[in-house]
Amino acid sequence: MVESHCWWSLGQRHVQQISNLQSHVWLMRSHKR
C-alpha cells in the first residue's frame, strides 16, 4: 500500500512537471508570434 501510494505521488508529480513544461513552451511560442 505504502509503495503504491509513493509511486502514485511520483506519477502525479511527473504529470504536473510535463503539463507545466508544455504550458511554458506554448507561452514561449505564442510570445514569439
CORWO-V244253 format. One record per residue. N is the residue number from 0. RES is the residue in one letter. NEAR is the number of other ideal C-beta (glycine too) atoms within 8 Angstrom. Layout:
[[N RES NEAR] [N RES NEAR]]
This chain:
[[0 M 4] [1 V 5] [2 E 6] [3 S 7] [4 H 8] [5 C 8] [6 W 8] [7 W 8] [8 S 8] [9 L 8] [10 G 8] [11 Q 8] [12 R 8] [13 H 8] [14 V 8] [15 Q 8] [16 Q 8] [17 I 8] [18 S 8] [19 N 8] [20 L 8] [21 Q 8] [22 S 8] [23 H 8] [24 V 8] [25 W 8] [26 L 8] [27 M 8] [28 R 8] [29 S 7] [30 H 6] [31 K 5] [32 R 4]]
